[in-house]
Every structure is written in C-alpha cells, then in structure tokens.
Amino acid sequence: MFIAVVILVVVIVLSSFVYLNFQKPYAGKLESINVSYAPFESLTLFWVAQEQDFFSQNGLNVTSHKYDTGTAALNGVLNGEDDIVVGTSEFPFTASALNGNRISTIASISKSEFIYLVGRVDRGIHVVSDLKGKTIVTNTTTEDNIALLKERGVKTVITTTPRYDGRSFGTNLTEAMLTAYTGKGRRLSDDELNGLIDELDLRPEVMNF
C-alpha cells in the first residue's frame, strides 16, 4: 500500500512538471487590460505573475496602476481609468455598492494575518535579537504573538486596549463595541467615548516577563 501511494505521488509530481514546463506559449494577439491595485501582501501572486510574464504567456498585456489605498484603486475603475481592480477588500466594495455604484466582484473567502514589527534604530533595534530587554507597545495581539515576543526576550508588552480571552482588539473594533453598547445608532463623540472608557474601566494591559 505504501509503495502504491509513493508511486502515485511521483506520477502526480512528474505530470505537473511536464504540464507546466512544456505548454506551448500563446501565439495570438495580446489583449490589453489596465489593472489597478494597492500594495498589500495579498497581491503577492499578482506580482509573481507579472515578474514571470505569466500574463503575456496567456494572451494578456497587463498595465498595472498603483494606488495608495484599496478605495483609491477601486475608484480608478469607477472613474474609467482602469478595467479591473485586484486585492481590494470587501469594505470599499460594500461602501461603493451602498452609494449606488453598479459593480461586480469575483471573490474568495479566506483568512490571513499580517504582523508588522517596527523597531527604532535610534534605540539600537536593527534585528530581531535586539528586542531582548525592550518594551513593546502594540495592539490586536493573540496568545501566540505574546508567546513569540516573550521567546525573543522582550521585557514588557503593553497593549493599548484590554485583553479578552487572550486577545487584545484594535481601537476601531473597541469603538464599534462601545457604539453598539450605547444603542444610539450613530457615531459617538470623543467625549462620549472617553466617558464610556472611564465608566467601563477599560485600561491598557501591561505584561512583564
């Protein structure tokens, strides 16, 4: 049984190699298309396809236009400057649809997590090992994040919002929860938010290792 499985795996790998490396290149007329995008990690495959000339090999002459945000990239399409937008999240699409724009989307449902660690060079942080003995101020942390920082020798981690069930949430989500809590159906003022923070005793969390 084990030998049969190994043989099957080898056949699949070899078949994939042959298919990918011996396809005839596209010989027809290239169709031009303008693509708008914002520089997010989720577009890695798009950049790889451009770098490896996958588009031209499949009949497309792609001209890409970079925008600072997903909303700006979507507006590039709505304004007629581009044909399609890639990588824009559901929030700009939803807002645009609610504003009456006729748009269509081809999407997939996925979950991803991108973590950025910004260190101050003037404090001697050049590489990960320089975090030893440092204090980190951050947010939206999970238990795995905290464990990783502790493993790297971080002295103190401060999250700007409280932690619930091992996770600290972003200020935007915290504001949304407070807004729902009041039931006023509108955006709260800074004074109202500050009052609720005091009323509910919402405080940053300090973890010393």
Contacts in CASP RR format, 6 or more apart in sequence:
PFRMAT RR
TARGET T0000
AUTHOR 0000-0000-0000
METHOD contacts of the structure
MODEL  1
MFIAVVILVVVIVLSSFVYLNFQKPYAGKLESINVSYAPFESLTLFWVAQ
EQDFFSQNGLNVTSHKYDTGTAALNGVLNGEDDIVVGTSEFPFTASALNG
NRISTIASISKSEFIYLVGRVDRGIHVVSDLKGKTIVTNTTTEDNIALLK
ERGVKTVITTTPRYDGRSFGTNLTEAMLTAYTGKGRRLSDDELNGLIDEL
DLRPEVMNF
25 57 0 8 1.000
26 56 0 8 1.000
26 57 0 8 1.000
26 58 0 8 1.000
26 59 0 8 1.000
28 59 0 8 1.000
29 59 0 8 1.000
30 56 0 8 1.000
30 59 0 8 1.000
30 60 0 8 1.000
30 61 0 8 1.000
31 59 0 8 1.000
31 60 0 8 1.000
31 61 0 8 1.000
32 60 0 8 1.000
32 61 0 8 1.000
32 63 0 8 1.000
33 60 0 8 1.000
33 61 0 8 1.000
33 62 0 8 1.000
33 63 0 8 1.000
33 83 0 8 1.000
33 84 0 8 1.000
34 63 0 8 1.000
34 64 0 8 1.000
34 65 0 8 1.000
34 81 0 8 1.000
34 82 0 8 1.000
34 83 0 8 1.000
34 84 0 8 1.000
35 46 0 8 1.000
35 62 0 8 1.000
35 63 0 8 1.000
35 64 0 8 1.000
35 65 0 8 1.000
35 82 0 8 1.000
35 83 0 8 1.000
35 84 0 8 1.000
35 85 0 8 1.000
35 86 0 8 1.000
36 64 0 8 1.000
36 65 0 8 1.000
36 67 0 8 1.000
36 73 0 8 1.000
36 74 0 8 1.000
36 76 0 8 1.000
36 77 0 8 1.000
36 81 0 8 1.000
36 82 0 8 1.000
36 84 0 8 1.000
36 85 0 8 1.000
36 86 0 8 1.000
37 43 0 8 1.000
37 46 0 8 1.000
37 64 0 8 1.000
37 65 0 8 1.000
37 66 0 8 1.000
37 67 0 8 1.000
37 73 0 8 1.000
37 85 0 8 1.000
37 86 0 8 1.000
37 87 0 8 1.000
37 88 0 8 1.000
38 66 0 8 1.000
38 67 0 8 1.000
38 68 0 8 1.000
38 69 0 8 1.000
38 70 0 8 1.000
38 72 0 8 1.000
38 73 0 8 1.000
38 87 0 8 1.000
38 88 0 8 1.000
39 66 0 8 1.000
40 70 0 8 1.000
40 87 0 8 1.000
41 112 0 8 1.000
41 114 0 8 1.000
42 87 0 8 1.000
42 112 0 8 1.000
43 86 0 8 1.000
43 87 0 8 1.000
46 86 0 8 1.000
46 87 0 8 1.000
48 54 0 8 1.000
49 55 0 8 1.000
50 62 0 8 1.000
50 64 0 8 1.000
55 61 0 8 1.000
55 62 0 8 1.000
56 62 0 8 1.000
65 73 0 8 1.000
65 76 0 8 1.000
65 81 0 8 1.000
65 82 0 8 1.000
67 73 0 8 1.000
67 75 0 8 1.000
67 76 0 8 1.000
70 85 0 8 1.000
70 87 0 8 1.000
70 88 0 8 1.000
70 89 0 8 1.000
70 92 0 8 1.000
71 88 0 8 1.000
71 92 0 8 1.000
71 95 0 8 1.000
73 82 0 8 1.000
73 85 0 8 1.000
73 87 0 8 1.000
73 88 0 8 1.000
74 85 0 8 1.000
74 88 0 8 1.000
74 92 0 8 1.000
74 93 0 8 1.000
74 96 0 8 1.000
74 103 0 8 1.000
76 82 0 8 1.000
76 85 0 8 1.000
77 83 0 8 1.000
77 84 0 8 1.000
77 85 0 8 1.000
77 103 0 8 1.000
78 96 0 8 1.000
78 101 0 8 1.000
78 103 0 8 1.000
90 107 0 8 1.000
93 103 0 8 1.000
93 105 0 8 1.000
96 103 0 8 1.000
97 103 0 8 1.000
115 145 0 8 1.000
117 128 0 8 1.000
119 125 0 8 1.000
123 134 0 8 1.000
124 130 0 8 1.000
125 131 0 8 1.000
125 134 0 8 1.000
128 152 0 8 1.000
129 152 0 8 1.000
131 149 0 8 1.000
131 152 0 8 1.000
131 153 0 8 1.000
131 154 0 8 1.000
132 152 0 8 1.000
132 153 0 8 1.000
132 154 0 8 1.000
132 155 0 8 1.000
133 153 0 8 1.000
133 154 0 8 1.000
133 155 0 8 1.000
134 154 0 8 1.000
134 155 0 8 1.000
134 156 0 8 1.000
135 154 0 8 1.000
135 155 0 8 1.000
135 156 0 8 1.000
135 157 0 8 1.000
135 158 0 8 1.000
136 149 0 8 1.000
136 154 0 8 1.000
136 156 0 8 1.000
136 157 0 8 1.000
136 158 0 8 1.000
137 158 0 8 1.000
137 160 0 8 1.000
138 145 0 8 1.000
138 157 0 8 1.000
138 158 0 8 1.000
138 159 0 8 1.000
138 160 0 8 1.000
139 159 0 8 1.000
139 160 0 8 1.000
139 161 0 8 1.000
139 168 0 8 1.000
139 169 0 8 1.000
139 170 0 8 1.000
139 171 0 8 1.000
140 167 0 8 1.000
140 168 0 8 1.000
140 169 0 8 1.000
140 170 0 8 1.000
141 157 0 8 1.000
141 159 0 8 1.000
141 163 0 8 1.000
141 167 0 8 1.000
141 168 0 8 1.000
142 166 0 8 1.000
142 167 0 8 1.000
143 166 0 8 1.000
143 167 0 8 1.000
146 157 0 8 1.000
146 207 0 8 1.000
149 157 0 8 1.000
150 157 0 8 1.000
150 209 0 8 1.000
153 209 0 8 1.000
154 209 0 8 1.000
155 208 0 8 1.000
155 209 0 8 1.000
156 206 0 8 1.000
156 207 0 8 1.000
156 208 0 8 1.000
156 209 0 8 1.000
157 206 0 8 1.000
157 207 0 8 1.000
157 209 0 8 1.000
158 204 0 8 1.000
158 205 0 8 1.000
158 206 0 8 1.000
158 207 0 8 1.000
159 168 0 8 1.000
159 204 0 8 1.000
159 205 0 8 1.000
159 207 0 8 1.000
160 168 0 8 1.000
160 171 0 8 1.000
160 204 0 8 1.000
161 168 0 8 1.000
161 169 0 8 1.000
161 170 0 8 1.000
161 171 0 8 1.000
161 174 0 8 1.000
161 202 0 8 1.000
161 204 0 8 1.000
161 205 0 8 1.000
162 168 0 8 1.000
162 202 0 8 1.000
162 203 0 8 1.000
162 204 0 8 1.000
162 205 0 8 1.000
163 205 0 8 1.000
168 205 0 8 1.000
169 177 0 8 1.000
174 202 0 8 1.000
175 188 0 8 1.000
175 193 0 8 1.000
178 188 0 8 1.000
178 193 0 8 1.000
178 196 0 8 1.000
178 197 0 8 1.000
178 200 0 8 1.000
179 185 0 8 1.000
179 186 0 8 1.000
179 187 0 8 1.000
179 188 0 8 1.000
181 196 0 8 1.000
182 188 0 8 1.000
182 192 0 8 1.000
182 196 0 8 1.000
188 196 0 8 1.000
196 202 0 8 1.000
END
